[in-house]
Amino acid sequence: MNPRRPSRRATILGVGVLTTAALTVGTTAFAVTDTAPKKKPAAAAWSGAKDAKEARNKQIVRAFVDLGINQKKPQQAADRYLGDLVQHNPNVADGKEGWVTWATGFVKAVPDVNVDFKRFLADGDLVTVHTHITLNATDRGLAAMDIFRVKNGKIVEHWDVSTPVPENSANDNGMF
């Protein structure tokens, strides 16, 4: 083997590396210099429908919580907005009647409860709601996040987490 001449394997590997580099540079250059107008992806054609569905799902969740808790009408809220509910809150039984039983007891025990809606986020059939729940006018309350899954216009699944609003905070940002 000639020390000045690279082996056949080294030559093949070198050509492979150079070819890969050239293709990468060429592709990158094409991507950077291609200024032709782009067509919107096909998904954009139905995004309006998706946005409308998400908006409708947010309205369903807002109306459900408002009617069931704020207006103290759990049975009406369940009849209008709940499907066969899968519940992830360990204090509430599955199904429409499980929620009605819990909510009826809750609004009777805490007649001044109020859910103040702060923000809604929707992604397909999931709606997340950030709320400030107070038990009475002087209560600092709870910061809560609820996730609802909506199917065919009915709430069919629910998760939630909450934490008390503290008197003092390590920052000035607030929880809402």
ROGUPA-164108 format. One line per field, with one value per residue (C-alpha): chain; residue in one letter; x, y, z. Coordinates in pm, 1 decimal. Example, Ala and Ser with C-alpha at 12.3 -4.5 7.8 and 13.67 -1.06 7.14 Angstrom:
<pts>
chain: A, A
res: a, s
x: 1230.0, 1367.0
y: -450.0, -106.0
z: 780.0, 714.0
</pts>
This chain:
<pts>
chain: A, A, A, A, A, A, A, A, A, A, A, A, A, A, A, A, A, A, A, A, A, A, A, A, A, A, A, A, A, A, A, A, A, A, A, A, A, A, A, A, A, A, A, A, A, A, A, A, A, A, A, A, A, A, A, A, A, A, A, A, A, A, A, A, A, A, A, A, A, A, A, A, A, A, A, A, A, A, A, A, A, A, A, A, A, A, A, A, A, A, A, A, A, A, A, A, A, A, A, A, A, A, A, A, A, A, A, A, A, A, A, A, A, A, A, A, A, A, A, A, A, A, A, A, A, A, A, A, A, A, A, A, A, A, A, A, A, A, A, A, A, A, A, A, A, A, A, A, A, A, A, A, A, A, A, A, A, A, A, A, A, A, A, A, A, A, A, A, A, A, A, A, A, A, A, A
res: m, n, p, r, r, p, s, r, r, a, t, i, l, g, v, g, v, l, t, t, a, a, l, t, v, g, t, t, a, f, a, v, t, d, t, a, p, k, k, k, p, a, a, a, a, w, s, g, a, k, d, a, k, e, a, r, n, k, q, i, v, r, a, f, v, d, l, g, i, n, q, k, k, p, q, q, a, a, d, r, y, l, g, d, l, v, q, h, n, p, n, v, a, d, g, k, e, g, w, v, t, w, a, t, g, f, v, k, a, v, p, d, v, n, v, d, f, k, r, f, l, a, d, g, d, l, v, t, v, h, t, h, i, t, l, n, a, t, d, r, g, l, a, a, m, d, i, f, r, v, k, n, g, k, i, v, e, h, w, d, v, s, t, p, v, p, e, n, s, a, n, d, n, g, m, f
x: 0.0, 133.4, 141.0, 66.9, -228.1, -540.7, -684.9, -983.7, -1203.9, -1094.3, -1163.3, -1514.1, -1585.4, -1452.2, -1670.4, -1970.8, -1906.3, -1854.9, -2170.3, -2373.4, -2230.3, -2302.2, -2659.7, -2710.0, -2569.7, -2765.1, -3088.7, -3028.3, -2944.7, -3261.1, -3469.4, -3319.9, -3334.9, -3675.3, -3896.0, -4190.0, -4526.2, -4619.6, -4956.0, -5116.6, -5113.8, -5430.2, -5494.0, -5560.7, -5870.1, -6042.3, -5886.8, -6191.0, -6410.1, -6166.8, -6168.0, -6548.5, -6565.5, -6318.4, -6515.3, -6835.9, -6666.4, -6549.3, -6905.7, -7039.1, -6792.0, -6856.1, -7233.5, -7208.2, -6999.7, -7199.8, -7537.6, -7429.9, -7223.9, -7278.3, -7654.1, -7682.9, -7868.4, -7660.8, -7936.5, -8021.6, -7652.2, -7601.0, -7911.1, -7809.2, -7430.5, -7310.9, -7271.0, -7154.4, -6897.3, -6559.9, -6445.6, -6082.8, -6153.9, -6131.2, -6412.3, -6671.2, -6824.5, -6831.5, -7142.2, -7394.0, -7556.3, -7219.1, -7157.0, -7511.9, -7482.2, -7149.1, -7250.1, -7587.9, -7418.7, -7147.5, -7376.5, -7600.3, -7301.7, -7144.0, -7434.4, -7213.7, -6965.3, -6862.5, -6652.4, -6482.8, -6360.2, -6011.7, -5918.0, -6019.5, -5788.3, -5910.7, -5726.5, -5957.9, -6200.6, -6018.9, -6103.6, -5892.3, -6040.3, -5843.1, -6073.4, -6079.9, -6322.4, -6438.4, -6658.8, -6786.3, -6720.0, -6421.7, -6258.1, -5916.0, -6031.5, -5870.4, -5683.7, -5817.2, -5751.6, -6013.2, -5979.6, -6293.6, -6325.1, -6623.9, -6767.7, -7067.8, -7162.7, -7150.9, -6887.8, -6765.4, -6448.1, -6312.1, -5982.1, -5906.6, -5639.2, -5657.3, -5447.2, -5542.0, -5464.6, -5200.1, -5202.5, -4838.9, -4651.1, -4282.2, -4357.6, -4590.8, -4742.7, -5059.3, -5221.3, -5456.9
y: 0.0, 338.6, 575.7, 872.1, 709.4, 650.6, 301.7, 212.9, 198.7, 547.3, 677.3, 527.8, 663.5, 1004.8, 1012.0, 909.8, 1187.1, 1443.7, 1329.2, 1351.5, 1695.1, 1814.1, 1687.1, 1850.9, 2183.5, 2162.8, 2082.5, 2355.6, 2606.6, 2511.2, 2546.2, 2884.6, 3028.6, 2891.1, 3199.8, 3065.6, 3120.8, 2828.1, 2659.2, 2622.4, 2265.3, 2067.7, 2082.8, 2455.9, 2377.6, 2228.0, 2442.5, 2669.5, 2371.6, 2267.3, 2620.6, 2625.9, 2286.9, 2398.9, 2721.1, 2518.0, 2279.4, 2574.4, 2710.9, 2371.8, 2350.2, 2710.0, 2661.0, 2329.6, 2467.2, 2789.4, 2614.0, 2328.1, 2517.6, 2894.3, 2869.1, 2568.1, 2348.3, 2028.6, 1804.7, 2045.8, 2087.1, 1710.7, 1648.1, 1912.1, 1870.3, 1533.2, 1209.5, 885.5, 1062.7, 908.1, 1086.0, 1112.3, 1307.3, 1041.1, 1209.6, 1181.3, 861.5, 790.3, 865.9, 1145.3, 1046.9, 1035.0, 1396.6, 1504.2, 1343.5, 1515.3, 1857.1, 1860.3, 1792.2, 2048.8, 2340.3, 2262.5, 2252.3, 2564.2, 2780.1, 3083.7, 2895.8, 3080.7, 2972.7, 3269.4, 3170.4, 3302.1, 3130.9, 2852.0, 2650.3, 2398.2, 2134.1, 1919.7, 1750.4, 1863.9, 2186.4, 2314.8, 2574.6, 2785.8, 2910.1, 3086.1, 2902.4, 3081.3, 2931.8, 3270.6, 3642.4, 3651.8, 3323.2, 3347.4, 3046.1, 2785.3, 2812.5, 2523.4, 2363.3, 2131.1, 1932.9, 1814.2, 1584.9, 1668.0, 1417.9, 1487.3, 1793.1, 1615.1, 1614.7, 1256.3, 1281.8, 1507.7, 1562.8, 1835.1, 1976.3, 2266.5, 2447.7, 2701.8, 3064.4, 3154.1, 3467.6, 3533.7, 3448.6, 3425.8, 3645.3, 3927.9, 3750.4, 3620.6, 3290.7, 3431.4
z: 0.0, -101.5, 200.6, -26.8, -192.1, 19.6, 34.6, -178.6, 132.6, 241.7, -109.3, -111.4, 236.7, 134.2, -177.1, 33.4, 284.0, 6.0, -174.0, 145.9, 218.8, -135.4, -120.4, 217.3, 98.2, -226.3, -47.4, 208.3, -63.2, -250.7, 62.8, 141.2, -211.3, -310.6, -304.1, -501.7, -330.8, -111.1, -115.1, 223.8, 350.8, 297.9, 673.7, 642.9, 437.6, 740.6, 1013.8, 1007.9, 1089.7, 1363.3, 1506.0, 1501.0, 1673.7, 1940.6, 1998.0, 2031.7, 2276.8, 2490.1, 2495.2, 2605.9, 2894.2, 3005.9, 2997.3, 3185.7, 3473.2, 3491.8, 3500.0, 3725.5, 3983.7, 3956.9, 3894.2, 4131.0, 3879.8, 3859.1, 3721.7, 3439.6, 3355.9, 3346.8, 3135.9, 2885.1, 2864.0, 2997.3, 2807.8, 2969.0, 3188.1, 3269.3, 3584.8, 3697.6, 4016.9, 4291.1, 4488.1, 4210.9, 4072.5, 3698.4, 3496.9, 3482.3, 3812.6, 3987.8, 3891.8, 3982.0, 4326.1, 4392.5, 4253.0, 4430.6, 4764.0, 4689.4, 4599.8, 4900.9, 5136.9, 4982.7, 4860.5, 4788.6, 4569.6, 4255.5, 3959.5, 3792.1, 3445.7, 3368.4, 3041.3, 2807.2, 2582.9, 2328.2, 2130.9, 1923.6, 2160.2, 2477.4, 2660.1, 2949.0, 3182.1, 3430.9, 3706.5, 4041.4, 4267.3, 4581.2, 4850.1, 4971.9, 4922.7, 5162.0, 5058.1, 4888.7, 4692.3, 4474.9, 4148.7, 3943.1, 3606.1, 3462.3, 3142.5, 2967.5, 2666.3, 2448.8, 2200.9, 1978.4, 2182.9, 2520.8, 2795.3, 2825.5, 3035.9, 3311.5, 3495.0, 3749.7, 3977.3, 4220.3, 4475.1, 4741.4, 4662.2, 4923.6, 5134.7, 5040.9, 4724.0, 4637.1, 4331.8, 4234.2, 3933.7, 4095.3, 4006.1, 3745.3
</pts>
